[in-house]
């Protein structure tokens, strides 16, 4: 959630952020009203409790004649205190609901608008002409890398098997991402893929996109993660962490699960948009004043990975209306996909400022020893979807695919040939 102090001191800043997102600025006024009502309820309840305490002292000192009158007053006052406490609890719940309804404050430099209003920051590499280009699924099937038919037979639509060198290609890609992460000072983690509701909600994934999350209800009440960002954010939940030596940087390798609700009919061919995939995700805890620099650090590592697989790509600045609830700013790297004649997202890195850490109660101590809310950031370092760009951009006229040089040691061959 956002810093309530900012809402009180500069509500117009938050209203502008809401407008940039295409969200309702009136929610800011609802939050201010709920905040005022909550503070009034707290003041009233505290006043009555203080009065009750003072009356209790009088009863102890009162004569027998006075005590009965004071006790009668005390019973009336106790009812008022109970009622005030209930009103305080209700006001607190309304306040929290109003607070949670407002997404993170968008950074001033982020573009306004929706999905199509991104700004291209950089284009790297030139798409090459590929006569009679085959798409990644045709290549994957002819090379014995992907089996969608049996994936659907076993698990349903949008599931698949990676087979033979297809499995090795993914394992190699993720192993390279792990090595890049460690070389850049990240601690590798293999986190749980099932998390509690407070962790999933704390990272902001149970809002507008809750229907995309798999939930194990009944006896479990656990959520399958759609990214390692979630368990890595929960790793230091309810802790005061030490940032005196700089940011804490983690990289999580996990399987990820997404229902893809609302996307039926879109990208159904192949492995571009699926229900299960593997990913290495970078995650950083830092002081808020270091967050923008750390955002560029994550973007830099993503660009290192894209250079390693040697595909044309562009970096885009995502518009406010297309940001997730927790992101203040997001950069995507999109790779060229020849058969679609367009760029498609391979990586995403978000600066979540203090939004997630405030919800998850993650703090650090400043130079005066006072606890402060930390900032969090995340970024994709490699995922199954990358195989789409690798196969299509490195295909050869004879139907083979060159393995990017950086992946050859992991895959074991330099060219994938038709079976």
Secondary structure, 3 states (H helix, E strand, C coil): CCCHHHHHHCHHHHHHHHHHHCCCCHHHHHHHHHHHHHHHHHHHHHHHHHHHHHHHHHHHHCCHHHHHHHHHHHHHHHHHHHHHHHHHHHHHHHHHHHHHCCCCCCCCCCCCCCCCCCEEEEEECCCCCCCCCCCHHHHHHHCCCEEHHHHHHHHCCCCCEECCHHHHHHHHHHHHHHHHHHHCCCEEECCCCEEEHHHHHHCCCCCCCHHHCCEECCCCCEEECCCCHHHHHHCCCCEEECCCCCCEEEEEEEEEECCCCCCCCCCCCCCCCCCEEEEEEEEEEECHHHHHHHHHHHHHHHHHHHHHHCCCEEEEECCHHHCCCCCCEEEEEEEEEHHHCEEEEEEEEEECCCHHHHHHCEEEECCCCCEEECEEEEEEEEECCHHHHHHHHCECCCCCEECCHHHHHHHCCCEECCC
